[in-house]
Amino acid sequence: FALLGVLCMLLLQILIRYVLPFPAPWVEEVAVYLSGYVALVGMSVCLRANYHLEVDLLVAMLPTRLRKLHRVFLMAVVAIFALYLMKYGMKFVELGWGQVSPSSYLYVSHARLSVPIGGLLLFLQSLTMMGRAFIDFLENKDDTSVMPEAGGQLSDT
């Protein structure tokens, strides 16, 4: 919905610029705030769909069991990063607490909330994927792939 909001704000900006004799500066600012939500909330979606960049040249040479353990380790690192985002994201929100944007009259803290919210969603997604990878490691399934293809979905089957 945020991406649709960005599109609507930018289309409104274009319409206002050519119809009215003055621009509306708040439209661009709202679009920037919504872009932050798109990027930071989209992290967890991209993690689930395996869209993030991964260099797996050396990992591909590992035995299957070690690749599965490597996947658990990667998700643990992502979870730690997400905790970092939540902790320092909240400090970032507190810095803007009570401040009002001059052009849109929105609270700056509402825009900055995208950082800890994105961190929380990334943390939950990484824990879920770490749990699945750990169960896969413990079950010692004899398959050749640990991760789905890019754009694939993890399934419970």
Salt bridges, closest charged atoms under 4 A:
ASP136 OD1 - LYS68 NZ 3.87
GLU139 OE1 - LYS141 NZ 3.52
ASP143 OD1 - LYS68 NZ 3.60
ASP156 OD1 - ARG132 NH2 3.45
